[in-house]
Structures are given as structure tokens and as C-alpha cells.
Amino acid sequence: MNLTIEPQESFILARIEDSRLDALSAPDFKARMTGALTGAAPKVVLDLSPVSFIDSAGLASILSLLKGLPEGGELRIAGPRDAVRAVFRLTRLDKVLPLHDTVEDAAAAMGSK
């Protein structure tokens, strides 16, 4: 899996560089993100803009990331394509994970909390 993780001033920016987050890539995504999220109350923006397909294993890995955040941590999804956004809506995960059009939007919303 191609995943970039970049610490920003007030949050961690993680960007999946592949077109799929599925059963094959989800375990690697989960392991790498868990390893990157050390420290107190990380805030994470997950950029899904390159992702055109996500399955239940991909969704489960994102939920696992959310559940693994310490108290005060936060996860926001940035740049989901229409097909990915539709999966979030269909599973009602858009009610649990805020979806934003851009990384900038997600970061701004995070700062306003």
C-alpha cells in the first residue's frame, strides 16, 4: 500500500496514494496508521482523494483507526470521490466520520472544535 503520513502543525495528514482500500490493502493501512499514531490525542485528516473503490474491509480499517484514537483524538475524511462518498452514506458512516471536500476544509473544521 502506498500511504504517506505527514505531521502538520496541529494534525497528522495521512494520504492513501492507491485507488483502492480493500481487503488486500486494509491490514497494511491499519498497521501503518496504528504505528504512526503515537503521542497524546492525535488529530488525523485522512485524504481519500486518490481512492476510487472502498469495500467493507477498508471501512473497517478506518473505523478501527477511529476507535484506536485516544480521548480527545479526532479523525476527519478529506476528498472522498463520489463512489467512496456513496459507500459512506450507504453504510451511514458519514454520520460518524465527518466528510470534507478538501484537506483544507477538514483541517479548518478540526481547528474550529
PAMAR-183164 format. One record per residue (C-alpha): residue number from 0; residue in three letters; x, y, z. Coordinates in pm, whole numbers, always signed. Layout:
BEGIN
sekol n: NUM | res: Ala | x: X | y: Y | z: Z
...
END
This chain:
BEGIN
sekol n: 0 | res: Met | x: +0 | y: +0 | z: +0
sekol n: 1 | res: Asn | x: +121 | y: +349 | z: -84
sekol n: 2 | res: Leu | x: +48 | y: +568 | z: +216
sekol n: 3 | res: Thr | x: +206 | y: +899 | z: +307
sekol n: 4 | res: Ile | x: +192 | y: +1023 | z: +663
sekol n: 5 | res: Glu | x: +293 | y: +1383 | z: +720
sekol n: 6 | res: Pro | x: +281 | y: +1556 | z: +1058
sekol n: 7 | res: Gln | x: +135 | y: +1904 | z: +1021
sekol n: 8 | res: Glu | x: +132 | y: +2180 | z: +1281
sekol n: 9 | res: Ser | x: -186 | y: +2068 | z: +1457
sekol n: 10 | res: Phe | x: -275 | y: +1733 | z: +1298
sekol n: 11 | res: Ile | x: -144 | y: +1433 | z: +1108
sekol n: 12 | res: Leu | x: -217 | y: +1420 | z: +736
sekol n: 13 | res: Ala | x: -244 | y: +1067 | z: +601
sekol n: 14 | res: Arg | x: -297 | y: +1018 | z: +230
sekol n: 15 | res: Ile | x: -372 | y: +688 | z: +61
sekol n: 16 | res: Glu | x: -193 | y: +702 | z: -273
sekol n: 17 | res: Asp | x: -367 | y: +395 | z: -420
sekol n: 18 | res: Ser | x: -701 | y: +376 | z: -600
sekol n: 19 | res: Arg | x: -836 | y: +104 | z: -368
sekol n: 20 | res: Leu | x: -876 | y: +50 | z: +4
sekol n: 21 | res: Asp | x: -994 | y: -309 | z: +18
sekol n: 22 | res: Ala | x: -938 | y: -646 | z: +182
sekol n: 23 | res: Leu | x: -587 | y: -668 | z: +36
sekol n: 24 | res: Ser | x: -465 | y: -327 | z: +146
sekol n: 25 | res: Ala | x: -667 | y: -270 | z: +466
sekol n: 26 | res: Pro | x: -442 | y: -471 | z: +703
sekol n: 27 | res: Asp | x: -133 | y: -279 | z: +589
sekol n: 28 | res: Phe | x: -320 | y: +52 | z: +618
sekol n: 29 | res: Lys | x: -433 | y: -34 | z: +970
sekol n: 30 | res: Ala | x: -88 | y: -143 | z: +1084
sekol n: 31 | res: Arg | x: +91 | y: +160 | z: +941
sekol n: 32 | res: Met | x: -161 | y: +407 | z: +1080
sekol n: 33 | res: Thr | x: -155 | y: +247 | z: +1424
sekol n: 34 | res: Gly | x: +223 | y: +278 | z: +1426
sekol n: 35 | res: Ala | x: +208 | y: +642 | z: +1322
sekol n: 36 | res: Leu | x: -40 | y: +750 | z: +1586
sekol n: 37 | res: Thr | x: +173 | y: +768 | z: +1893
sekol n: 38 | res: Gly | x: +153 | y: +1056 | z: +2132
sekol n: 39 | res: Ala | x: -126 | y: +1241 | z: +2300
sekol n: 40 | res: Ala | x: -464 | y: +1293 | z: +2134
sekol n: 41 | res: Pro | x: -369 | y: +1287 | z: +1768
sekol n: 42 | res: Lys | x: -595 | y: +1464 | z: +1524
sekol n: 43 | res: Val | x: -594 | y: +1299 | z: +1182
sekol n: 44 | res: Val | x: -708 | y: +1407 | z: +840
sekol n: 45 | res: Leu | x: -732 | y: +1106 | z: +609
sekol n: 46 | res: Asp | x: -710 | y: +1215 | z: +245
sekol n: 47 | res: Leu | x: -900 | y: +966 | z: +31
sekol n: 48 | res: Ser | x: -894 | y: +1173 | z: -289
sekol n: 49 | res: Pro | x: -699 | y: +911 | z: -491
sekol n: 50 | res: Val | x: -929 | y: +628 | z: -373
sekol n: 51 | res: Ser | x: -1199 | y: +527 | z: -621
sekol n: 52 | res: Phe | x: -1302 | y: +200 | z: -451
sekol n: 53 | res: Ile | x: -1352 | y: +104 | z: -87
sekol n: 54 | res: Asp | x: -1500 | y: -217 | z: +49
sekol n: 55 | res: Ser | x: -1613 | y: -332 | z: +392
sekol n: 56 | res: Ala | x: -1259 | y: -423 | z: +496
sekol n: 57 | res: Gly | x: -1143 | y: -73 | z: +404
sekol n: 58 | res: Leu | x: -1427 | y: +81 | z: +603
sekol n: 59 | res: Ala | x: -1348 | y: -147 | z: +897
sekol n: 60 | res: Ser | x: -984 | y: -38 | z: +893
sekol n: 61 | res: Ile | x: -1089 | y: +328 | z: +905
sekol n: 62 | res: Leu | x: -1331 | y: +256 | z: +1191
sekol n: 63 | res: Ser | x: -1056 | y: +71 | z: +1374
sekol n: 64 | res: Leu | x: -835 | y: +377 | z: +1336
sekol n: 65 | res: Leu | x: -1112 | y: +595 | z: +1479
sekol n: 66 | res: Lys | x: -1172 | y: +363 | z: +1774
sekol n: 67 | res: Gly | x: -798 | y: +347 | z: +1844
sekol n: 68 | res: Leu | x: -762 | y: +721 | z: +1889
sekol n: 69 | res: Pro | x: -712 | y: +831 | z: +2248
sekol n: 70 | res: Glu | x: -965 | y: +1055 | z: +2418
sekol n: 71 | res: Gly | x: -953 | y: +1396 | z: +2254
sekol n: 72 | res: Gly | x: -835 | y: +1247 | z: +1924
sekol n: 73 | res: Glu | x: -1023 | y: +1322 | z: +1606
sekol n: 74 | res: Leu | x: -1049 | y: +1175 | z: +1256
sekol n: 75 | res: Arg | x: -1184 | y: +1355 | z: +951
sekol n: 76 | res: Ile | x: -1209 | y: +1228 | z: +594
sekol n: 77 | res: Ala | x: -1099 | y: +1458 | z: +312
sekol n: 78 | res: Gly | x: -1159 | y: +1442 | z: -61
sekol n: 79 | res: Pro | x: -1373 | y: +1131 | z: -99
sekol n: 80 | res: Arg | x: -1474 | y: +1069 | z: -459
sekol n: 81 | res: Asp | x: -1842 | y: +1025 | z: -537
sekol n: 82 | res: Ala | x: -1827 | y: +643 | z: -530
sekol n: 83 | res: Val | x: -1647 | y: +641 | z: -194
sekol n: 84 | res: Arg | x: -1879 | y: +907 | z: -52
sekol n: 85 | res: Ala | x: -2176 | y: +693 | z: -161
sekol n: 86 | res: Val | x: -2041 | y: +395 | z: +35
sekol n: 87 | res: Phe | x: -2001 | y: +612 | z: +345
sekol n: 88 | res: Arg | x: -2360 | y: +733 | z: +303
sekol n: 89 | res: Leu | x: -2499 | y: +385 | z: +231
sekol n: 90 | res: Thr | x: -2339 | y: +249 | z: +549
sekol n: 91 | res: Arg | x: -2430 | y: +568 | z: +739
sekol n: 92 | res: Leu | x: -2066 | y: +617 | z: +835
sekol n: 93 | res: Asp | x: -2096 | y: +974 | z: +714
sekol n: 94 | res: Lys | x: -2285 | y: +1029 | z: +1042
sekol n: 95 | res: Val | x: -1984 | y: +904 | z: +1240
sekol n: 96 | res: Leu | x: -1695 | y: +1038 | z: +1034
sekol n: 97 | res: Pro | x: -1712 | y: +1395 | z: +901
sekol n: 98 | res: Leu | x: -1655 | y: +1409 | z: +524
sekol n: 99 | res: His | x: -1492 | y: +1717 | z: +371
sekol n: 100 | res: Asp | x: -1426 | y: +1810 | z: +10
sekol n: 101 | res: Thr | x: -1062 | y: +1907 | z: +69
sekol n: 102 | res: Val | x: -782 | y: +1864 | z: +321
sekol n: 103 | res: Glu | x: -802 | y: +2237 | z: +387
sekol n: 104 | res: Asp | x: -1173 | y: +2212 | z: +470
sekol n: 105 | res: Ala | x: -1110 | y: +1920 | z: +706
sekol n: 106 | res: Ala | x: -822 | y: +2100 | z: +879
sekol n: 107 | res: Ala | x: -1028 | y: +2419 | z: +918
sekol n: 108 | res: Ala | x: -1321 | y: +2226 | z: +1066
sekol n: 109 | res: Met | x: -1087 | y: +2047 | z: +1303
sekol n: 110 | res: Gly | x: -944 | y: +2375 | z: +1423
sekol n: 111 | res: Ser | x: -1289 | y: +2510 | z: +1499
sekol n: 112 | res: Lys | x: -1366 | y: +2244 | z: +1759
END
